[in-house]
Amino acid sequence: MRVLLVEDDDMIGNAIQQALREASYGVDWVVDGDAALDSLACNPYQMVLLDLGLPRRDGMSVLHTLRAAGRGVPVLVLTARDATEDRVAGLDGGADDYLVKPFALSELLARMRAVTRRQAAAVGPNLGNGVITLDPATHEACRDSRQVRLTGREFALLQALMVRPGAILSRTELENRIYGWNEEVESNAVEFLIHALRKKLGADAIKNVRGVGWMVSKAP
């Protein structure tokens, strides 16, 4: 899962970024509201962690702009504003959850998992291609009645392919869905993840189209 972190406090931002990377999330970090909207316009994010007290454009303005444009990306607000009216305004403004600073990083990760489960349930049923079924809520894949748990990056790669079975995604497209801007991506990182997924789901689970990219087959 690729996450956009919008936080102008260096200490908090660094701590969250490190925790997310250790949990196998791809994370991009920006420090003001205008940069957040620019990033959201150009990159595929599955979640936004949004501070409210931002320079240039505050977090509520970012949230309102997103929802007015019909963007349904989950937003978890992170803020020191703890008054009841602030929490109500954030949730009514379109936030999926509201976490007051200071907070434990373990709670942040748990809240992110909960938002992901709710989002998956709201979007609809599991992803499938007639051979493999992928559950976005649990990060489990199923083949031949055998369920396997995927790591965060294994799930992100397989989800990218399962959204459109038969569509070929290049290395760059897959890396953009898995890694953040400043993360070092080894030249064989995608191949390593695909190898791991094939070990769990079968050698034919993901097909290579030489010189183009990778795909999962359409339903037979």
MARMI-26986 format. One record per atom (N, C-alpha, C, CB): residue in one letter; y negated, z, x. Coordinates in steps of 0.05 Angstrom, whole numbers, padded with zeros to 5 digits, always signed. Glycine has a CB too. Example, Ala and Ser with C-alpha at 12.3 -4.5 7.8 and 13.67 -1.06 7.14 Angstrom:
// MARMI-26986
a+00114+00156+00264
a+00090+00156+00246
a+00066+00156+00264
a+00089+00181+00226
s+00045+00142+00257
s+00021+00143+00273
s-00001+00157+00258
s+00012+00114+00282
//
This chain:
// MARMI-26986
m+00024+00000+00017
m+00000+00000+00000
m-00025+00000+00018
m+00000+00024-00019
r-00044-00017+00011
r-00069-00018+00026
r-00091-00004+00010
r-00077-00048+00032
v-00104+00015+00023
v-00123+00033+00010
v-00151+00029+00022
v-00115+00062+00013
l-00172+00030+00005
l-00199+00030+00015
l-00210+00058+00013
l-00217+00010-00002
l-00218+00069+00036
l-00230+00096+00037
l-00260+00092+00040
l-00219+00112+00062
v-00275+00104+00021
v-00304+00102+00021
v-00315+00131+00025
v-00315+00089-00006
e-00323+00137+00049
e-00330+00165+00057
e-00350+00164+00080
e-00305+00181+00064
d-00373+00177+00077
d-00393+00176+00098
d-00393+00200+00117
d-00421+00174+00086
d-00375+00219+00113
d-00372+00242+00131
d-00351+00235+00152
d-00364+00268+00115
d-00359+00234+00177
d-00341+00225+00199
d-00316+00243+00201
d-00355+00225+00225
m-00320+00269+00200
m-00297+00287+00203
m-00277+00284+00180
m-00307+00316+00204
i-00287+00283+00156
i-00269+00280+00133
i-00256+00252+00133
i-00285+00284+00106
g-00272+00232+00139
g-00261+00205+00140
g-00239+00202+00161
g-00283+00186+00145
n-00243+00213+00185
n-00223+00211+00206
n-00197+00226+00198
n-00233+00222+00232
a-00200+00249+00185
a-00176+00265+00178
a-00160+00250+00156
a-00185+00292+00167
i-00175+00239+00136
i-00161+00224+00115
i-00148+00199+00126
i-00180+00217+00092
q-00162+00184+00142
q-00151+00160+00154
q-00125+00166+00169
q-00172+00146+00172
q-00126+00187+00186
q-00102+00193+00201
q-00079+00201+00183
q-00108+00216+00221
a-00084+00217+00162
a-00063+00226+00144
a-00051+00202+00129
a-00074+00246+00124
l-00068+00183+00121
l-00058+00160+00107
l-00041+00142+00125
l-00081+00143+00096
r-00049+00138+00150
r-00033+00122+00168
r-00007+00135+00174
r-00049+00117+00194
e-00007+00162+00177
e+00019+00176+00182
e+00037+00174+00159
e+00013+00205+00189
a+00026+00170+00134
a+00042+00166+00110
a+00049+00137+00105
a+00028+00178+00086
s+00043+00119+00124
s+00050+00091+00123
s+00032+00075+00104
s+00079+00087+00116
y+00008+00085+00098
y-00011+00069+00082
y-00028+00052+00102
y-00029+00087+00065
g-00034+00028+00094
g-00055+00013+00107
g-00082+00022+00097
g-00052-00018+00104
v-00101+00028+00114
v-00127+00039+00105
v-00150+00026+00119
v-00128+00070+00110
d-00170+00018+00103
d-00196+00009+00113
d-00216+00030+00105
d-00203-00020+00101
w-00235+00035+00123
w-00254+00057+00119
w-00282+00046+00121
w-00250+00080+00140
v-00298+00050+00100
v-00326+00042+00100
v-00343+00067+00093
v-00332+00019+00080
v-00369+00066+00099
v-00385+00091+00096
v-00408+00089+00076
v-00396+00098+00123
d-00410+00066+00062
d-00431+00065+00041
d-00422+00048+00018
d-00458+00054+00053
g-00436+00050-00004
g-00428+00037-00029
g-00429+00007-00028
g-00444+00047-00051
d-00449-00004-00015
d-00451-00034-00013
d-00428-00045+00003
d-00477-00042+00000
a-00421-00032+00025
a-00398-00040+00041
a-00372-00038+00025
a-00395-00024+00067
a-00370-00018+00008
a-00346-00015-00009
a-00343-00039-00028
a-00347+00011-00025
l-00364-00047-00041
l-00363-00070-00059
l-00357-00096-00044
l-00389-00073-00075
d-00369-00099-00021
d-00363-00123-00004
d-00334-00124+00003
d-00381-00123+00021
s-00322-00101+00011
s-00294-00100+00019
s-00276-00106-00005
s-00287-00073+00031
l-00283-00095-00028
l-00267-00099-00052
l-00267-00129-00061
l-00276-00081-00074
a-00289-00142-00055
a-00291-00170-00063
a-00274-00188-00045
a-00320-00179-00061
c-00267-00179-00021
c-00254-00196-00002
c-00225-00189+00005
c-00270-00197+00023
n-00216-00165-00003
n-00190-00155+00006
n-00174-00145-00018
n-00194-00134+00026
p-00147-00147-00015
p-00129-00137-00037
p-00123-00108-00033
p-00103-00154-00038
y-00135-00090-00048
y-00130-00062-00047
y-00114-00052-00071
y-00156-00045-00045
q-00096-00033-00066
q-00081-00021-00088
q-00092+00006-00097
q-00052-00018-00080
m-00112+00016-00082
m-00125+00042-00090
m-00151+00045-00074
m-00106+00066-00084
v-00170+00058-00087
v-00196+00065-00074
v-00199+00095-00074
v-00220+00051-00088
l-00205+00107-00051
l-00212+00135-00049
l-00243+00136-00045
l-00197+00150-00025
l-00257+00146-00065
l-00286+00142-00068
l-00301+00168-00067
l-00292+00126-00093
d-00318+00172-00046
d-00337+00194-00046
d-00360+00186-00065
d-00347+00199-00017
l-00374+00206-00076
l-00396+00200-00094
l-00423+00199-00079
l-00397+00220-00117
g-00427+00218-00061
g-00453+00220-00047
g-00455+00201-00023
g-00458+00249-00038
l-00458+00176-00029
l-00458+00155-00009
l-00486+00144-00004
l-00439+00132-00016
p-00492+00134+00021
p-00517+00121+00025
p-00517+00093+00013
p-00523+00119+00056
r-00541+00082+00009
r-00547+00055+00000
r-00539+00051-00030
r-00531+00034+00016
r-00515+00057-00038
r-00507+00056-00066
r-00487+00079-00070
r-00494+00028-00073
d-00492+00096-00090
d-00475+00120-00093
d-00449+00112-00106
d-00489+00141-00109
g-00429+00131-00105
g-00403+00126-00114
g-00401+00119-00143
g-00385+00149-00108
m-00417+00132-00160
m-00416+00127-00189
m-00425+00098-00194
m-00434+00146-00204
s-00444+00088-00179
s-00453+00061-00183
s-00431+00041-00175
s-00478+00055-00166
v-00417+00048-00153
v-00394+00031-00145
v-00373+00031-00167
v-00382+00042-00118
l-00367+00054-00178
l-00346+00056-00199
l-00355+00040-00224
l-00342+00086-00206
h-00380+00043-00232
h-00389+00029-00256
h-00388-00001-00251
h-00418+00038-00263
t-00396-00010-00227
t-00395-00039-00221
t-00367-00050-00222
t-00407-00044-00193
l-00348-00035-00211
l-00320-00043-00212
l-00310-00046-00241
l-00303-00023-00197
r-00315-00025-00257
r-00304-00026-00284
r-00319-00046-00301
r-00306+00002-00297
a-00345-00050-00297
a-00359-00070-00312
a-00349-00098-00307
a-00389-00068-00306
a-00339-00102-00282
a-00328-00128-00275
a-00299-00132-00283
a-00330-00132-00245
g-00288-00111-00296
g-00260-00113-00306
g-00239-00108-00284
g-00255-00140-00317
r-00248-00096-00262
r-00229-00090-00240
r-00214-00065-00246
r-00244-00088-00213
g-00188-00067-00247
g-00171-00044-00255
g-00159-00029-00231
g-00150-00053-00272
v-00168-00034-00207
v-00157-00020-00184
v-00160+00010-00187
v-00171-00029-00157
p-00139+00026-00182
p-00141+00055-00186
p-00162+00067-00167
p-00114+00068-00181
v-00178+00085-00178
v-00199+00098-00162
v-00195+00129-00164
v-00227+00091-00173
l-00192+00141-00141
l-00190+00170-00139
l-00216+00180-00126
l-00165+00179-00122
v-00232+00195-00142
v-00258+00205-00132
v-00253+00230-00115
v-00277+00211-00156
l-00266+00230-00091
l-00266+00253-00073
l-00295+00262-00069
l-00253+00245-00045
t-00301+00286-00078
t-00329+00294-00077
t-00332+00324-00076
t-00343+00283-00102
a-00356+00333-00067
a-00362+00361-00067
a-00375+00370-00094
a-00381+00368-00044
r-00380+00351-00111
r-00392+00357-00137
r-00371+00369-00156
r-00405+00332-00150
d-00372+00396-00159
d-00351+00410-00174
d-00359+00419-00202
d-00342+00433-00158
a-00383+00412-00211
a-00391+00420-00238
a-00374+00405-00259
a-00421+00415-00242
t-00369+00418-00281
t-00353+00406-00302
t-00365+00379-00311
t-00350+00425-00325
e-00392+00378-00314
e-00404+00354-00324
e-00400+00331-00304
e-00434+00358-00329
d-00399+00337-00278
d-00394+00317-00257
d-00366+00306-00260
d-00399+00328-00229
r-00347+00323-00263
r-00319+00314-00266
r-00316+00297-00291
r-00300+00338-00267
v-00328+00307-00313
v-00327+00291-00338
v-00339+00264-00335
v-00340+00307-00361
a-00363+00263-00322
a-00376+00237-00318
a-00359+00218-00301
a-00404+00242-00304
g-00346+00229-00280
g-00329+00212-00263
g-00306+00201-00278
g-00320+00228-00239
l-00292+00218-00293
l-00268+00209-00308
l-00276+00190-00331
l-00253+00233-00319
d-00298+00196-00345
d-00307+00178-00366
d-00318+00152-00355
d-00329+00192-00383
g-00327+00153-00330
g-00337+00129-00317
g-00316+00110-00307
g-00355+00136-00295
g-00291+00119-00309
g-00269+00101-00301
g-00252+00110-00278
g-00280+00075-00294
a-00257+00134-00267
a-00240+00144-00246
a-00212+00151-00257
a-00253+00169-00232
d-00192+00148-00241
d-00164+00154-00249
d-00158+00183-00242
d-00145+00136-00235
d-00172+00195-00224
d-00169+00223-00217
d-00194+00233-00203
d-00143+00228-00200
y-00197+00259-00200
y-00221+00271-00189
y-00213+00295-00172
y-00241+00279-00212
l-00218+00294-00146
l-00209+00315-00128
l-00234+00327-00114
l-00189+00305-00107
v-00237+00353-00117
v-00261+00367-00106
v-00256+00376-00078
v-00269+00390-00124
k-00276+00370-00060
k-00275+00380-00033
k-00282+00409-00032
k-00294+00363-00015
p-00271+00424-00013
p-00250+00416+00006
p-00223+00416-00007
p-00250+00435+00031
f-00205+00399+00002
f-00178+00397-00009
f-00158+00394+00014
f-00176+00373-00029
a-00133+00401+00008
a-00112+00398+00027
a-00103+00368+00027
a-00088+00416+00021
l-00098+00358+00051
l-00090+00330+00053
l-00063+00325+00038
l-00087+00321+00082
s-00046+00346+00038
s-00021+00343+00023
s-00026+00339-00007
s-00003+00367+00028
e-00047+00352-00018
e-00053+00349-00046
e-00065+00321-00051
e-00074+00370-00055
l-00081+00311-00032
l-00091+00284-00035
l-00068+00264-00037
l-00110+00276-00012
l-00049+00266-00019
l-00026+00247-00019
l-00010+00250-00045
l-00008+00252+00005
a-00007+00275-00055
a+00007+00279-00080
a-00008+00266-00103
a+00012+00309-00085
r-00034+00269-00104
r-00050+00257-00125
r-00049+00226-00124
r-00080+00266-00123
m-00048+00215-00100
m-00046+00187-00097
m-00019+00177-00108
m-00048+00178-00068
r+00002+00192-00102
r+00029+00185-00113
r+00029+00186-00144
r+00050+00203-00102
a+00015+00207-00155
a+00015+00210-00184
a-00001+00187-00197
a+00002+00237-00191
v-00024+00179-00185
v-00039+00157-00196
v-00023+00131-00195
v-00066+00153-00180
t-00008+00127-00173
t+00009+00103-00170
t+00030+00103-00192
t+00022+00102-00142
r+00042+00126-00197
r+00063+00127-00218
r+00051+00120-00245
r+00076+00154-00219
r+00028+00131-00251
r+00015+00125-00277
r+00007+00096-00279
r-00010+00143-00281
q-00003+00085-00258
q-00011+00057-00258
q+00013+00039-00262
q-00025+00050-00232
a+00035+00045-00249
a+00059+00029-00252
a+00069+00030-00281
a+00081+00039-00233
a+00068+00054-00293
a+00077+00056-00321
a+00059+00040-00339
a+00078+00085-00329
a+00033+00040-00334
a+00014+00026-00351
a+00016-00004-00349
a-00015+00035-00345
v+00022-00013-00324
v+00023-00042-00320
v+00047-00054-00334
v+00024-00048-00290
g+00070-00039-00334
g+00093-00050-00348
g+00118-00045-00332
g+00090-00080-00352
p+00139-00060-00338
p+00165-00055-00327
p+00167-00061-00297
p+00186-00071-00341
n+00190-00055-00286
n+00195-00060-00258
n+00193-00089-00251
n+00222-00049-00250
l+00188-00095-00225
l+00189-00122-00216
l+00218-00130-00211
l+00172-00126-00190
g+00224-00155-00216
g+00252-00164-00212
g+00253-00195-00210
g+00270-00155-00234
n+00274-00204-00197
n+00279-00233-00195
n+00307-00240-00203
n+00274-00242-00166
g+00321-00223-00218
g+00348-00228-00226
g+00369-00218-00207
g+00351-00257-00231
v+00360-00211-00183
v+00379-00201-00163
v+00370-00173-00154
v+00380-00220-00139
i+00345-00170-00148
i+00333-00145-00138
i+00313-00135-00159
i+00319-00149-00111
t+00313-00109-00164
t+00293-00096-00181
t+00278-00076-00164
t+00307-00082-00205
l+00251-00076-00167
l+00234-00059-00152
l+00218-00041-00171
l+00215-00075-00133
d+00220-00015-00167
d+00206+00004-00184
d+00181+00014-00169
d+00225+00028-00191
p+00157+00005-00178
p+00132+00014-00165
p+00127+00044-00167
p+00109-00001-00176
a+00138+00057-00187
a+00133+00085-00190
a+00148+00102-00170
a+00140+00094-00218
t+00172+00094-00162
t+00188+00110-00145
t+00192+00099-00117
t+00215+00115-00158
h+00182+00074-00113
h+00186+00059-00088
h+00216+00056-00082
h+00173+00075-00064
e+00232+00052-00103
e+00260+00047-00100
e+00267+00018-00108
e+00277+00067-00117
a+00285+00006-00093
a+00295-00020-00100
a+00324-00018-00108
a+00292-00040-00076
c+00333-00036-00125
c+00360-00035-00135
c+00373-00062-00133
c+00361-00024-00164
r+00397-00063-00122
r+00413-00088-00121
r+00442-00081-00125
r+00408-00103-00094
d+00455-00095-00143
d+00483-00091-00148
d+00489-00061-00155
d+00501-00099-00125
s+00471-00050-00172
s+00473-00023-00182
s+00470-00002-00160
s+00500-00019-00195
r+00460-00010-00137
r+00456+00009-00114
r+00426+00012-00110
r+00470-00001-00089
q+00417+00037-00111
q+00388+00042-00108
q+00383+00051-00079
q+00379+00063-00127
v+00361+00041-00068
v+00353+00049-00041
v+00324+00056-00041
v+00359+00026-00020
r+00317+00077-00026
r+00289+00085-00023
r+00276+00070+00000
r+00287+00116-00019
l+00252+00060-00005
l+00238+00044+00016
l+00215+00061+00028
l+00227+00018+00003
t+00209+00055+00053
t+00185+00067+00065
t+00161+00054+00052
t+00186+00062+00096
g+00137+00066+00058
g+00113+00056+00047
g+00108+00026+00054
g+00089+00072+00056
r+00112+00019+00079
r+00107-00008+00087
r+00129-00027+00078
r+00104-00010+00117
e+00154-00018+00077
e+00175-00035+00066
e+00169-00041+00037
e+00202-00021+00068
f+00160-00021+00022
f+00154-00025-00006
f+00130-00045-00009
f+00147+00002-00020
a+00109-00041+00007
a+00086-00058+00005
a+00093-00088+00010
a+00064-00049+00024
l+00110-00092+00030
l+00118-00120+00036
l+00135-00132+00014
l+00133-00121+00063
l+00155-00117+00005
l+00172-00127-00016
l+00157-00131-00042
l+00196-00109-00021
q+00139-00113-00049
q+00123-00116-00073
q+00106-00141-00072
q+00105-00091-00077
a+00094-00147-00049
a+00078-00171-00046
a+00094-00196-00052
a+00066-00173-00018
l+00120-00196-00044
l+00137-00219-00049
l+00147-00220-00077
l+00160-00219-00029
m+00153-00196-00089
m+00165-00195-00115
m+00146-00201-00138
m+00177-00168-00119
v+00120-00198-00133
v+00100-00204-00153
v+00103-00233-00163
v+00072-00199-00143
r+00109-00251-00144
r+00113-00280-00151
r+00138-00291-00137
r+00088-00296-00143
p+00161-00285-00148
p+00186-00296-00136
p+00183-00327-00133
p+00211-00289-00152
g+00192-00337-00110
g+00191-00365-00105
g+00166-00373-00089
g+00192-00380-00130
a+00145-00357-00090
a+00120-00363-00075
a+00124-00354-00046
a+00096-00349-00087
i+00115-00371-00027
i+00117-00365+00001
i+00092-00352+00011
i+00122-00392+00017
l+00095-00329+00025
l+00072-00315+00037
l+00074-00317+00067
l+00071-00286+00027
s+00052-00323+00080
s+00051-00326+00109
s+00050-00298+00122
s+00027-00342+00117
r+00053-00298+00148
r+00051-00273+00163
r+00024-00260+00158
r+00055-00278+00193
t+00002-00275+00159
t-00024-00264+00155
t-00027-00252+00128
t-00046-00285+00160
e-00018-00265+00107
e-00020-00255+00080
e-00004-00229+00077
e-00009-00275+00060
l+00019-00227+00089
l+00035-00202+00087
l+00021-00180+00103
l+00063-00207+00098
e+00011-00186+00127
e-00003-00166+00143
e-00027-00155+00128
e-00011-00177+00170
n-00042-00172+00114
n-00065-00163+00099
n-00058-00144+00076
n-00079-00187+00087
r-00034-00145+00067
r-00026-00127+00045
r-00014-00101+00055
r-00005-00141+00028
i-00009-00099+00081
i+00004-00076+00093
i-00013-00059+00111
i+00029-00085+00108
y-00030-00073+00127
y-00045-00059+00148
y-00075-00059+00143
y-00039-00072+00175
g-00088-00039+00153
g-00118-00037+00152
g-00130-00053+00175
g-00127-00009+00153
w-00157-00055+00174
w-00172-00071+00194
w-00167-00063+00222
w-00201-00068+00188
n-00168-00037+00228
n-00168-00028+00256
n-00141-00020+00266
n-00187-00005+00259
e-00120-00025+00251
e-00093-00018+00260
e-00083-00040+00278
e-00075-00014+00236
e-00070-00031+00299
e-00057-00050+00317
e-00031-00060+00304
e-00051-00038+00345
v-00029-00086+00301
v-00005-00098+00288
v+00010-00113+00310
v-00013-00116+00265
e+00034-00103+00316
e+00050-00117+00336
e+00059-00144+00325
e+00075-00100+00343
s+00063-00163+00344
s+00068-00190+00336
s+00093-00193+00319
s+00071-00207+00361
n+00112-00175+00322
n+00137-00177+00306
n+00139-00156+00284
n+00161-00174+00325
a+00116-00145+00276
a+00117-00123+00256
a+00128-00133+00229
a+00089-00112+00252
v+00120-00156+00220
v+00131-00166+00195
v+00161-00171+00197
v+00116-00192+00186
e+00169-00184+00219
e+00198-00189+00223
e+00214-00162+00223
e+00203-00204+00249
f+00202-00141+00235
f+00216-00116+00236
f+00220-00104+00208
f+00199-00096+00254
l+00199-00106+00191
l+00202-00096+00164
l+00221-00112+00148
l+00174-00096+00150
i+00221-00139+00151
i+00239-00156+00137
i+00268-00150+00145
i+00233-00186+00141
h+00272-00146+00171
h+00299-00138+00181
h+00308-00112+00168
h+00298-00135+00212
a+00291-00093+00166
a+00298-00067+00154
a+00305-00071+00124
a+00275-00047+00157
l+00289-00087+00110
l+00295-00092+00082
l+00321-00107+00078
l+00272-00108+00069
r+00327-00126+00095
r+00352-00141+00093
r+00376-00122+00098
r+00353-00164+00113
k+00373-00103+00116
k+00395-00084+00121
k+00400-00067+00096
k+00388-00066+00145
k+00379-00061+00081
k+00382-00044+00057
k+00390-00060+00033
k+00356-00030+00052
l+00382-00086+00031
l+00385-00101+00007
l+00402-00126+00009
l+00358-00109-00004
g+00411-00132+00034
g+00427-00156+00038
g+00412-00177+00054
g+00435-00168+00012
a+00427-00192+00071
a+00415-00211+00089
a+00400-00233+00074
a+00435-00223+00106
d+00408-00239+00049
d+00395-00260+00034
d+00373-00251+00016
d+00416-00275+00017
a+00365-00225+00018
a+00345-00214+00000
a+00318-00227+00004
a+00342-00184+00004
i+00311-00233+00029
i+00285-00246+00035
i+00291-00271+00052
i+00266-00227+00051
k+00281-00293+00043
k+00287-00319+00056
k+00263-00327+00073
k+00293-00341+00035
n+00270-00338+00096
n+00249-00349+00115
n+00246-00379+00110
n+00256-00343+00144
v+00222-00388+00107
v+00216-00417+00106
v+00203-00423+00133
v+00197-00424+00082
r+00218-00436+00150
r+00210-00439+00178
r+00182-00451+00181
r+00231-00456+00193
g+00165-00438+00196
g+00139-00448+00201
g+00119-00443+00179
g+00140-00477+00206
v+00128-00431+00157
v+00110-00426+00134
v+00108-00396+00128
v+00119-00441+00110
g+00130-00383+00123
g+00129-00355+00116
g+00155-00345+00103
g+00106-00349+00097
w+00153-00327+00085
w+00177-00314+00072
w+00174-00314+00042
w+00181-00286+00084
m+00196-00311+00028
m+00197-00310-00001
m+00221-00296-00011
m+00195-00339-00012
v+00221-00287-00036
v+00245-00279-00050
v+00251-00301-00071
v+00242-00251-00063
s+00276-00306-00076
s+00283-00327-00094
s+00275-00321-00123
s+00313-00332-00093
k+00270-00342-00138
k+00265-00339-00167
k+00291-00331-00181
k+00254-00365-00180
a+00288-00320-00205
a+00312-00312-00221
a+00331-00336-00224
a+00303-00301-00248
p+00357-00332-00220
p+00376-00354-00223
p+00378-00363-00252
p+00404-00346-00212
//
